[in-house]
C-alpha cells in the first residue's frame, strides 16, 4: 500500500480509505491472515492445531525459512527478528502440533574452561 501511495503522491491511509470506499478488500493489518473454516478443511489434519490464530501463517512461514539455515540465530538474522522470538515461535508450533519439529543441538557451556574437567583429574 505504501508503494502505491508513494507513486500517487499521497498517504497510505488515503489509499486505504479510497480502496475501502470502492469495495476493494484489503488484508488485515500486519499481514496476518486468519484461517477460514474452508481453508482448515482443505489442510492436513496434522497442521490444523497450529492454525488457530491470526499469527499462524507467520509462524509457519518463519519455521520454513528457519529450516533453510544452519542455525536458528542465522535464520533470525535473515528474517530480521531476534533469535528468542524465532525460537519461541518454533516452540509454539511444536506445542500446537504435539511433535518436535526442530532437533536442537546440545547446549554449550561457555563458562567452563576448555579441556578435561578439573574435578575428575587425579593429583
PyMOL commands that set and color helices and strands:
alter all, ss='L'
color gray80, all
select helices_A, chain A and resi 2-8+12-21+29-31+37-42+45-48+56-66+72-79+83-97+118-120
alter helices_A, ss='H'
color red, helices_A
deselect
rebuild
show_as cartoon
